Amino acid sequence: MDFLSVFAKMIELFLIIIIGYITCRCGVFGKDARVHVTRLVLYVAIPGITLSSVLTQDDLPGTMEIVRLLLVAFSSYLVLLAGAYAVPKLLRVKKSEEGIYRFMTAFANVGFIGYPVTQAVFGERAVFYTCVFNLPFNFIAFSIGVIFIQSSASYTREGAEEAVGSGITYKTFLTPCLISSVLAIILALTGWKGPAIIGDTCTLLGNITTPAALMIIGSSLAEMPVREMFSNAKIYVFALFRLLILPIIVYFIYRGFITDTLLLGECMIISAMPVATNGTMLCLQYHADEKLMAQGTFITTAASLVTIPLLAMLFR
C-alpha cells in the first residue's frame, strides 16, 4: 500500500487551506467572496464533477453490478445517519449545534480524499467503487444533509430557536447538486456516456471544486482566533467517533454478509474519511455556523493522516 501518495494528497490539502487562511488575513478572500464562490461551487462545479465521475469512465461494470454497489453504498449511510443522531446526544452538544454535528458525522470527504486513499490502499479497481459511493453521498448530502444544516441555522446566536422554515420542500430537491446526482445514477445504470467533449467539459468545471472548497475552509478559519481553533474539546472526542469508532462499526456490520473483501474494505475506509468540505459551503449558503463546521473539517482532516493508515493496516 503506497501511503506516501496519501500523505502527499493530505499535504496538498493543508497547503490549500493555508492559502485560503492567508488570503483572508490579507483581505483578498473575505466573507463576501466566500459567499459568491460557494454559490459557484454548489451550482456549477459540484454538478460538473458529479456528472464527469460517470461520463469519463472508460469501462463501466454491468447494470446489476452497479445496482449491487449502489445498494451497499446507500445502506452504509443508514449506519452513518444513525450515528448522526447518536453522536450529538452522546457529546451533549447545544441544540443549535446538533445539525452541524449530525452533518459532520454522516458525511465524509469522499470526493477529494476518497479517490487517492482508496486507490493507494486497494488499487485501481477501487476507484470506480469510490465513484459509486460518491453518488449516494451527493444525493443524501444535498437533501438530508441540507435539512441538518437548516436545523442549526434556525437558531440565533443566543441559542433560541427562530421561526424560520426548515425541512424538505420542493426547493430542497430542485438544486443543481441533487439533480446532477440523479442524472449520474441514471447514466451509470444505462451506460450512456455521450460525446467525450461533454464529459471533459464537466471535468474541467468540476476541477474548481477541491481548491475552492478548501480555500473557503481556510478563509473561515482565519476569522477565528488561533486559540479558538484548537480549544473545542468536544471536536476531538467527535473526531474519535467519526474517524475510528464509526468505521469499525461499519466494518463489523457488513462483515457478516459482504464476501467481496474489496467492497467490505471500501465501506470501512470511505466511512473513515474526514468531514466533507461541502459542509462549510452549505453553512454559508444557509447561514449556519460555518466556523464550527470548518473547525470540525480541519481537525478531522489533520487526524485522518494517522487514523486512515491505522485502519487500513488493522483491517487489510
C-alpha positions in Angstrom: 0.0 0.0 0.0 1.5 3.3 -1.2 0.8 5.6 1.8 3.3 8.2 0.5 0.7 9.2 -2.2 -1.9 9.5 0.6 0.3 11.7 2.7 1.2 13.8 -0.4 -2.5 14.4 -1.0 -3.0 15.4 2.6 -0.2 17.9 2.4 -1.7 19.4 -0.7 -5.0 19.7 1.1 -3.4 21.6 4.1 -1.4 23.9 1.8 -4.6 25.0 0.0 -6.4 25.5 3.4 -3.4 27.6 4.5 -3.6 29.6 1.3 -7.3 30.3 2.0 -6.3 31.3 5.5 -3.6 33.7 4.3 -5.7 35.3 1.6 -8.5 36.0 4.1 -6.0 37.6 6.5 -4.7 39.7 3.7 -8.2 40.9 2.8 -8.3 39.1 -0.6 -10.8 36.3 0.2 -13.2 37.5 2.9 -16.7 36.5 3.7 -18.4 38.3 0.7 -16.0 36.4 -1.6 -16.7 33.1 0.2 -20.5 33.5 -0.3 -20.1 34.1 -4.1 -17.5 31.3 -4.6 -19.8 29.0 -2.6 -22.6 29.6 -5.0 -20.3 28.9 -7.9 -19.2 25.6 -6.5 -22.7 24.4 -5.4 -24.4 25.5 -8.6 -21.7 24.7 -11.2 -18.6 22.9 -10.0 -20.1 20.0 -7.9 -22.7 19.1 -10.6 -19.9 19.1 -13.1 -17.7 16.7 -11.1 -20.7 14.5 -10.3 -21.6 14.0 -13.9 -17.9 13.6 -15.0 -17.4 10.8 -12.5 -19.7 8.7 -14.7 -19.3 10.3 -18.2 -15.5 9.8 -18.2 -15.4 6.2 -17.0 -13.8 4.1 -19.7 -15.3 0.7 -18.7 -18.4 0.8 -16.6 -19.4 -2.6 -15.0 -22.7 -4.2 -15.8 -26.0 -2.8 -14.6 -26.5 -5.5 -11.9 -23.0 -4.9 -10.5 -23.7 -1.2 -10.3 -27.1 -1.8 -8.7 -25.4 -4.0 -6.1 -22.7 -1.4 -5.4 -25.4 1.4 -5.1 -27.4 -0.7 -2.7 -24.4 -1.3 -0.4 -23.4 2.4 -0.7 -26.9 3.7 0.2 -27.3 1.2 3.0 -24.0 2.3 4.5 -25.5 5.7 5.0 -28.2 4.2 7.2 -25.5 3.3 9.7 -23.9 6.8 9.4 -27.2 8.5 9.7 -28.0 6.5 12.8 -24.6 7.7 14.2 -25.5 11.2 13.2 -28.4 11.2 15.7 -26.5 9.3 18.4 -23.1 11.2 18.5 -24.5 14.7 19.2 -26.6 13.2 22.1 -23.5 11.4 23.5 -21.4 14.6 23.3 -24.3 16.7 24.8 -23.8 19.5 22.3 -26.0 22.5 22.2 -29.3 22.3 20.4 -28.1 25.0 18.0 -25.1 22.8 17.1 -26.8 19.4 16.7 -27.5 19.8 13.0 -23.8 20.7 12.4 -22.6 17.7 14.3 -25.1 15.5 12.5 -23.8 16.6 9.1 -20.2 16.1 10.2 -21.0 12.6 11.5 -22.9 11.4 8.4 -20.9 12.9 5.5 -17.3 12.3 4.8 -14.9 13.7 2.3 -15.4 11.0 -0.4 -14.7 13.3 -3.4 -11.2 14.7 -2.7 -9.5 12.4 -0.2 -11.6 9.3 -1.0 -10.2 8.6 -4.5 -6.4 8.8 -3.8 -6.8 7.0 -0.5 -8.8 4.0 -1.8 -6.5 3.8 -4.8 -3.4 3.7 -2.6 -4.9 1.1 -0.2 -6.8 -1.2 -2.7 -5.5 -0.4 -6.1 -7.0 0.9 -9.4 -10.2 -1.3 -9.2 -11.3 0.6 -6.1 -11.5 4.0 -8.0 -14.8 3.1 -9.6 -16.1 1.7 -6.3 -15.4 5.2 -4.8 -17.1 6.8 -7.7 -20.3 4.7 -7.0 -20.1 5.6 -3.3 -19.9 9.3 -4.2 -23.3 9.1 -6.0 -25.4 8.4 -2.9 -23.2 10.9 -1.0 -24.3 13.7 -3.3 -27.9 12.6 -3.3 -28.2 12.3 0.5 -25.9 15.2 1.5 -27.8 17.7 -0.6 -31.2 16.6 0.7 -31.0 15.2 4.3 -27.7 17.0 4.9 -29.3 20.3 3.9 -32.0 19.6 6.5 -29.3 19.1 9.2 -27.8 22.4 8.3 -31.1 24.2 8.2 -32.0 22.9 11.6 -28.9 24.6 13.1 -29.5 27.7 11.0 -32.9 28.1 12.7 -31.2 29.1 15.9 -30.0 32.6 16.8 -26.6 33.2 18.3 -28.2 33.2 21.8 -29.5 29.7 21.2 -33.2 30.5 20.9 -35.0 28.9 18.0 -36.2 31.3 15.4 -39.4 30.9 13.5 -37.8 30.0 10.2 -38.7 27.2 7.9 -36.6 24.1 7.7 -37.2 20.7 6.2 -37.9 19.2 2.9 -39.5 21.5 0.3 -39.5 21.3 -3.5 -36.6 23.7 -3.5 -34.6 21.2 -1.5 -34.8 18.7 -4.4 -34.6 21.2 -7.3 -30.9 22.0 -6.7 -28.2 21.5 -9.3 -26.3 19.2 -7.0 -29.2 16.9 -6.4 -30.4 16.9 -10.0 -26.9 16.1 -11.2 -26.7 13.2 -8.7 -29.9 11.7 -10.0 -28.7 12.1 -13.6 -25.4 10.5 -12.8 -27.1 7.5 -11.3 -29.3 7.1 -14.4 -26.3 7.5 -16.7 -24.4 4.8 -14.6 -27.3 2.4 -14.8 -27.9 2.9 -18.5 -24.3 3.0 -19.5 -24.8 6.1 -21.7 -21.8 8.4 -21.8 -22.4 10.6 -24.9 -19.7 12.6 -26.7 -16.4 12.7 -24.9 -16.4 16.5 -25.1 -19.3 16.7 -22.6 -17.5 14.6 -20.0 -14.3 16.5 -20.5 -16.2 19.8 -20.0 -17.8 18.6 -16.9 -14.4 17.5 -15.6 -12.9 21.0 -16.2 -15.8 22.6 -14.4 -15.6 20.1 -11.5 -11.9 20.7 -11.0 -12.9 24.0 -9.4 -14.5 22.2 -6.5 -11.5 21.0 -4.5 -9.3 24.1 -4.3 -12.4 26.4 -3.9 -13.8 24.3 -1.1 -10.5 24.1 0.8 -9.9 27.8 0.4 -13.3 28.5 1.8 -12.4 26.4 4.9 -9.1 28.2 5.3 -10.8 31.6 4.9 -13.5 30.7 7.5 -10.8 29.6 10.0 -9.0 32.9 9.5 -11.9 34.7 11.2 -11.4 32.6 14.3 -8.8 33.3 17.0 -6.0 30.7 16.7 -6.7 29.6 20.3 -10.4 29.0 19.5 -9.5 26.8 16.5 -8.0 24.2 18.9 -9.8 24.8 22.1 -13.1 22.9 21.5 -12.6 19.7 23.4 -15.8 18.2 22.0 -14.4 18.3 18.5 -11.6 16.0 19.5 -14.0 13.5 21.0 -16.2 13.8 18.0 -13.1 13.1 15.7 -12.6 9.9 17.6 -16.1 8.8 16.9 -16.0 10.0 13.3 -12.6 8.6 12.3 -12.3 5.4 14.3 -15.4 4.1 16.1 -18.0 4.6 13.3 -15.8 2.9 10.6 -15.1 -0.1 12.9 -18.9 -0.4 13.5 -19.5 -0.3 9.7 -16.8 -3.0 9.2 -18.3 -5.4 11.7 -21.9 -4.8 10.5 -21.0 -5.6 6.9 -18.5 -8.3 7.5 -21.4 -10.7 8.1 -22.9 -10.5 4.6 -20.4 -9.0 2.2 -18.0 -11.6 0.9 -16.2 -9.2 -1.5 -13.2 -8.1 0.6 -12.6 -5.1 -1.7 -16.2 -3.9 -1.2 -16.0 -4.5 2.6 -12.8 -2.6 2.8 -14.2 0.2 0.7 -17.2 0.5 3.0 -15.0 0.9 6.0 -12.3 3.3 4.5 -15.0 5.5 2.9 -16.7 5.9 6.3 -13.3 6.8 7.8 -12.8 9.9 5.7 -12.7 13.3 7.5 -15.7 15.7 7.4 -16.9 16.6 3.9 -15.7 20.0 2.7 -19.2 20.6 1.3 -20.4 21.3 4.9 -18.7 24.7 5.2 -20.2 25.8 1.9 -23.7 24.7 2.9 -23.4 26.6 6.2 -22.5 29.7 4.2 -25.5 29.0 1.9 -28.0 28.6 4.7 -26.4 30.9 7.3 -25.5 28.3 9.8 -22.3 28.1 12.0 -19.6 27.9 9.3 -16.8 28.3 11.9 -17.8 25.2 13.8 -18.1 23.2 10.6 -14.7 24.5 9.4 -13.2 23.6 12.7 -14.5 20.1 12.6 -13.3 19.7 9.0 -9.8 20.9 9.9 -9.4 18.8 13.0 -10.7 15.6 11.4 -8.6 16.1 8.3 -5.5 16.5 10.4 -6.3 13.4 12.5 -7.1 11.3 9.5 -3.5 11.4 8.4 -2.9 8.9 11.2 -6.3 7.1 11.6 -6.8 6.1 7.9 -3.4 4.3 7.6 -4.0 2.7 11.0 -7.4 1.3 10.0 -6.0 0.1 6.6 -3.3 -1.8 8.4 -5.5 -3.3 11.1 -8.3 -4.5 8.7 -6.5 -5.1 5.5 
